Amino acid sequence: MGQWKKCPTKTTSLENSRDSLDERKAHCTGLLLEDLGPRPMAAAPAEVLNSLESADIGVLCMTPQPGELAARMAIVKVVERRQIRYAHMVGVTPQIMQQGMRADYRMVDRLSDKLRERMLRAKTLTVKTEAGTEFVAHFDQRLDWVKTSGLINPRYWSNLPAGEVFTTPATVDGTFVCDATAGDHFNGRYGDLQSTPLTLTIKAARLVEVACERTDLQQEFWDYCHTDENSDRVGELAFGTNLGLTEMIGVLLQDEKFPGVHLAFGDPYGSQTHADWKSTTHVDVLTRECDVWIDDDQVIEKGRYQLDHLGL
């Protein structure tokens, strides 16, 4: 038995997915979120949670709206408790299906494994960009590095398209210039931030200042990152490892898998990283063309992996 969760933008998307499942004689249940209650969702619909209780596989496809993180986290909580194979596709588009989903995920998995092995014993990570990003991160050896490489298994659910290796850093200090996309609802509302970047100052893994030419974005981002006591805390530091991507497209779901390093403020996905704190918010911030050093070894130059430095 399989369980399929779909929020399509067109009826044909639903029909085509059903046809593919029928060809494989896979039993599925399709639920359209808008049929289950108003958006944004204040809580995960009972129909979705109940269906996941008997499913072997789940897929969530949706466009995020403000205030829905708690609902998505409730869905993931069931997935993790039951340890079913699950794909999280928040913000998926036809362009993503034609690009990021067509990567060689075995190669993505090999790169992700190598990075995870290196980072488990790394002491520092340094990231710089020509746009002004310059920060240093240190790590807690008790916290895990998690890979989501597209080869989904019951232990780890995964975003699709995939290609990330992430942890919760112990400390982050410096400047992060978000000149690509920001997560949660900011991506849909503001799009690519290359022309009006967010400059974020971070001390001891806390956001202490936001600067942006767009004062509305500046204030909204600051307020979001002060929703609760940990909303301003760096909960995620991640490598993008999808080698099938050649350019950013302005959609976070795919762009965060682009080769480089990005951060997220808020919830640390403690069920996976083993961080012992929580937040009701989580917002990724991306930057372009990173230079990245693991300890003193440069492993990414202008957004390109130095594969020989990683033994690939």
Secondary structure, DSSP 8 states (H G I E B T S, - for coil): --------SSHHHHHHHHHHHHHTT-------HHHHS-SS-SS--HHHHHHHTT-SEEEEEE---TT-HHHHHHHHHHHHHHT-EEEEEET--HHHHHTGGGS-HHHHHHHHHHHHHHHTS--EEEEE-TTS-EEEEE--TTS--EEE-S---SS--EESS--EEEE--SEEEEEEEE-S-B-TTHHHHH---SSS-EEEEEETTEEEEEE-S-HHHHHHHHHHTTSSTTTTBEEEEEEE--TT--S--S-HHHHTTSSEEEEEEE---HHHH--S---S-EEEE--SS-EEEETTEEEEETTEE-GGGGT-
